[in-house]
């Protein structure tokens, strides 16, 4: 029924229910919002840790590669020797990491003087074709016709006493092997991708063969 000038019994019950439930709903919403903020913050911290760990690992690999190149650049038989002594000396240089695919000595015109490889080659004659002289320490990722894999070259220039370049020493890094290295240290289930400025994928921790060398979106 209805009391004189007052709300109905149904309305009173509804108001009472709202008075009881609304504070609880607000408290639950606030708690959920807090948990979402906390989960988001934890996710961002995890991503930052993965990023920093991957950066450190890649930096170690590149530092090792540069040290190897500088060592080779000091070997007189490789730098100044004839083709036979250059080949014999470069084959004695250990390529200790799986990603260190091939070592090359090239002259100022980009022609291969000697080389060594830790993997079987699909097109050995292709290695004898001139390649453009290295313009920078870290080259662009590219398809390697000698192995059929995507690689990135690292190089150190060779100069004479007057500072004129007369060639370079190159280390060809296999991007799929570098992806495997990242995957071994990554948190289980995490997907880490490394790409160039033009969005070309360089490394992926999951199914790298499906992504390396392709443009991301």
BELCOR-V557702 format. One record per helix or strand of 3 or more residues. SS is the DSSP state (A for helix, B for strand). FROM is the first residue (numbers start at 0). LEN is the number of residues. If there is no record, write none. Layout:
SS_FROM_LEN + SS_FROM_LEN
//
This chain:
A_8_64 + A_75_4 + A_82_8 + B_99_8 + B_111_6 + A_123_5 + B_141_3 + B_148_11 + B_164_10 + A_174_11 + B_192_3 + B_199_5 + A_207_3
//
